[in-house]
Amino acid sequence: MAFTRRRFTQTMIGALGAAMLPLHPAAANLVEGRDWRAVSPPQPSPAPDKIEVLEFFSYGCPHCMDLNPVIKPWAAKLPEDVTFRQVPVTFGRAAWANLARLFYALEYSGDLDRLNQEVFEALHHDRIKLFTEKDVLAWVTSKGVDVATFEPLFNSFAVETQIKRGDTLVERYRVDAVPMITVGGRYVVVGQQAKGFPDMLAIADDLILMAREQTVAS
């Protein structure tokens, strides 16, 4: 399902030190290489007390469109110690850079939740080209976005900074295909035997357990 470019639980610490229990049963069933692969080197979280889940994606990826309505309700139910963030990739493509710019501008304008899935559908169902600023502005206007507010955001330094940060994350996580889901800066969901996106998100759930136990143990 890729668009290619391509609990350890710690016991109470007593006078004699710490004892470790086996992995949570669900997480113990995961197989490296089949269900997940390691991020090397591990990447730090912006919030050390949180487990960060990243979804690298592009509006230009049809599989990302199919994942989006599945991952959104999943992300909304994540535990309080888990954060979720979508990172649009560019892969050095000018068209995809404008799609990333569209994502961040919608986020800053407050229209992302309303229009996120609609961007996918416009591209892949309605065959509307959203690869240039002119086309993007025409489309967002048709969706009731205040273009006088949106246009400066689309071309803003803040959006450019976000795109550069995203490109840096792509390099650090060695992203070569999307959608790609990472957990805790340590794990990438592989899901070779996954029969669909719900199976992949179930793996992500177990990787969250592993990441939490790694945090407790460190």
N, C-alpha and C positions, 0 to 999 in steps of 0.2 A: 504494500500500500504506500509506495513512495513515488514521488515525482522526482526522478533523478536529475541532478546536475552533473547528482548523487552526492524476630526483633531480638539484633543482639539486645537483651535486656539486662541492665546492670542491677544487681541486688544491693541491699543496704550495705554501706561500707562500714565494717566493724573494725575492731582493733587489729585484726589479722589481715585486713585488706579487702579487696573487692572480689566477689565471685560472679561468674557470668553464666546466664541460662542460655539454652539453645535458642536459635532463631524461632520467631513466631512460625507456627506450622505452615501457614500459607506462604510466607516468604521463603521458608526452607525448601519448598517445592520448585522454586525458580532455578533455572539452569543458565549459567553464564554462557553467552554465545547463542543460545536458543531464545531466551526470554529477555536478556539484557546484555549490555556490554559496558565496560568501565569507561569513564571519562578520565583521560590521562593527559596532564595532571588534573586532579580534582579542582573544581573551580569554587571560589568563595561566594557566599551568599551576601547580597547587600545588607541583609539583616541576619546577623549570626544566630539569633534565637529562632529563626524561621527556616523551614524547609522550602526551598524555592523550586517550583515546577515550571519549566519553560516549554512552550510549544513554538518551535520554529516553523514558519509557514509562509506562504505567499498567496495573495488573492489570485495570482495567475495559475495556481495549482488546483486541478479539479478534485484531487483526493483531499486536499485541505478544506475544500468546500463541503465535502461529505462528512468530514470529521467535525467541523465547526458546530453544528447543531447537537452533536453528541457530547462534545467536550465541555460546552458551556454549562449545561445543567450539572455535569459531573464536578466541574470546578467550583460551582456555587455551593456544593455540599462538602467541600474539603474541610478538615479540622482546622481549628484556629491557629495551630502552629505551622500551617502550610499556606504558602502564597502561590498564586498562579499568574503567569504573565505570557502574553503572546508576543513573539518577536518576528516581525516581517523581515524576510531575507531579500537581498537584491541579487546575489550571485554575480555581481558586476554588470547586470543588465540594466540599461537606462529605463526600459519600460517597467521592470520590476521595482526599480528605485522610485519611480513615480507612484506605483501602487503602495509602497511602504510609506511614501510621503502622504498619500491619501489616508492611510490608516492612522498615522499620528495626528494629522490635521483634524480628522473626525474625532479623535480622542480628546484633543485640546478644545474643540468646539462644543463638546458634550453630545455629539450626535452618533458616537460609535456604537453604543448599545442598540440604538434604533436601526442603524444602517449596515452594521457589520455583515450580516448574512446577505443583505440585499446587494452589496458590492459583488460578492461571489456570483449571485444569480444573474446580475447584469452582465457580467463577463461571460459566464459559461452557459447560461440558458438563453439570455436575450441577445447574446453576441454583440454587446455594446463595447466598443473599444474605450478603455479608460487609461490609455498609456501616455497621453499628453496632458499638459495643464489645461488647455482649452477644452478637451473632452471631459476632464474631471470636473471643471467648473460648470459646464453645461449640465452634467448629470446631477451634481449635488444641488444645483438650483432647481432642477425638476423634482427633487425630493424635499423641497421646502427648507433647505439650509440657507442661512443668511450669507450670501456670497461675499458681502462687504466685510464680514468678519472672517469668513473661511479663507479667502484668497491670501490675506497677509499671513495667516497661520501656515498655509500650504508652502509658502516661500520663506518661512521664518528660520532664524538661526536655531531656535529650540528644536524644530523638526529635523533640521540637518544634523544637529548634534545627536538626536535619537537614532537617526539612520547610521551614523558613524559608530555609535555604541553597539548597535545591532550587528554591523559588519564585523566589529571586533569580537563579539560573542560567537559569531559564526566561525571565525578563525580559531578561537580558543576551544570551542566544542567540536571542531572539525566537522561541521555540518556539510554534507555533500548531497543530501536529499531531504525533501520535505513531503509530508509533515514529519517532524522529529520531536519526540517528547523526552525531556531530561528531568531527572529528579535529584534534588539536593546537591547539584554540582558534581555528582559522583556516578550516576547511572544514566544510560540511554535505553529507552524501551526498544527492544528488537522485535519480539513477538513473531518469530518464524512460524509458529504453529497457531497463531491467532487466526480465528475465523472471521474476525470483524473488529471494528473499532472498540466495541464494548470489552472484548477480550484484551485488547491492548491497554485499555484503561484499568482493567482488573490487575494487570501486571504492574502498572504504575502505582496502584494502591499498595501492592506488596512491596514495591521498591520504596515507597514512603515509609513503611514500617522498618525496612532495613536502614534507611537514612536516619530515621529517628533514633534507632538503637546505636548507630555509629556516633551520633551526637551525644547520647547519654554516656557512651563508653569513653569518649575522648575527654 
